[in-house]
Amino acid sequence: VEPISLGLALAGVLTGYISYPRLYCLFAECCSQKRSLSREALQKDLDSKLFGQHLAKKVILNAVAGFISNPKPKKPLTLSLHGWTGTGKNFVSKIIAENIYEGGLNSDYVHLFVATLHFPHASNITLYKDQLQLWIRGNVSACARSIFIFDEMDKMHAGLIDAIKPFLDYYELVDRVSYQKAIFIFLSNAGAERITDVALDFWRSGKQREDIKLKDMEHALSVSVFNNKNKIADTTQKQTKLASHV
Ligand SMILES: Nc1ncnc2c1ncn2[C@@H]1O[C@H](COP(=O)(O)OP(=O)(O)OP(=O)(O)O)[C@@H](O)[C@H]1O
C-alpha cells in the first residue's frame, strides 16, 4: 500500500469517526447519554446503597426518572435535599449523577459547587454572581442535560442564590439558551433539627420511621424556615422556593 493512499485512508477514517457522533460517543464521554437512565437501575441503586431514607428515595426516584423520560420538560429539575451532616445528601447526588452519566461526579457535565470553597468571601459577591451565571450559561449551552450540585446552601450568600433563580423558571429561553433539561440539586443542613424532631416524635409514639410521610417533613421544614428570621433561614427559604422537590 502506498504511503499516500494509506494516509488518505486513515484521514478518511478519522474524519468519519470524529464527524459521526454515535461512533465518537462509543469511545468518549458525550452529552447525549450513552444509555438512557433506567428507572429500575436507579431504584436498585437507591434500595441497595441508601439506607434509612425512604422519603428521599421515593421523591428522588419519581422526580429524576419522570424528568429524564420527559422529552420536553417545561422547566429544569430542581431538588432540595436537607438533613444533618453525614445523612447521605452528597452520597445520593453521586448516585443520581452516576445513573445519568457513567463518569458520575467526574463527568464533564456534572458540576459541584461548595459554598465555603467556591464562594468564600461575601465581599466578592458581585464577581461570584457574574462568574456563576457565566459558568451555568456556558455549560448548559454546551450540554443541555448538565447537572449542577450546590453543597452547603445554608452557607451560601442569599444574593448568590438569587443569581441562580432566573435559570430555574418556566422560560423556554434565557438569552437564547434553554435550561429546561438541566438538573439543579441543592444540599443543606438547614431544617435538620426539625427533621430529627419529627423522627423522634414518631419513635416516642411507637411508630415506625417508615410511617413518616412526606407531608410531615414538608410541614416541619416550612415551619422551621418561616419561624427563623435570620440570614440562614432566609437562604433556606430561598433554597426551598427554588426547588420543585424538597
Ligand atoms: N443514608 C445513607 N445510606 C448509606 N450510606 C450513607 C448514608 N448517609 C451517609 N452515608 C455514608 O456516609 C458518607 C458521608 O455522607 P454524605 O457525604 O453523603 O453526607 P452529607 O449528608 O452530604 O453530609 P454534609 O452535610 O456534611 O455534606 C457517604 O459517602 C456514605 O458512604
The ligand as a Gaussian input file, in Angstrom:
#p B3LYP/6-31G(d) Opt

LIG

0 1
 N      -28.283000       7.132000      54.232000
 C      -27.091000       6.602000      53.955000
 N      -27.000000       5.369000      53.419000
 C      -25.805000       4.818000      53.144000
 N      -24.624000       5.426000      53.353000
 C      -24.651000       6.666000      53.875000
 C      -25.876000       7.313000      54.188000
 N      -25.598000       8.534000      54.706000
 C      -24.270000       8.655000      54.681000
 N      -23.691000       7.542000      54.190000
 C      -22.235000       7.301000      54.056000
 O      -21.559000       8.363000      54.700000
 C      -20.765000       9.095000      53.771000
 C      -20.891000      10.581000      54.047000
 O      -22.219000      11.013000      53.709000
 P      -22.509000      12.297000      52.828000
 O      -21.229000      12.971000      52.425000
 O      -23.415000      11.953000      51.715000
 O      -23.236000      13.201000      53.888000
 P      -23.902000      14.613000      53.683000
 O      -25.320000      14.494000      54.138000
 O      -23.679000      15.100000      52.313000
 O      -23.094000      15.480000      54.759000
 P      -22.699000      17.058000      54.760000
 O      -23.919000      17.807000      55.203000
 O      -21.612000      17.117000      55.772000
 O      -22.234000      17.404000      53.375000
 C      -21.249000       8.702000      52.391000
 O      -20.201000       8.734000      51.439000
 C      -21.776000       7.302000      52.611000
 O      -20.733000       6.363000      52.473000

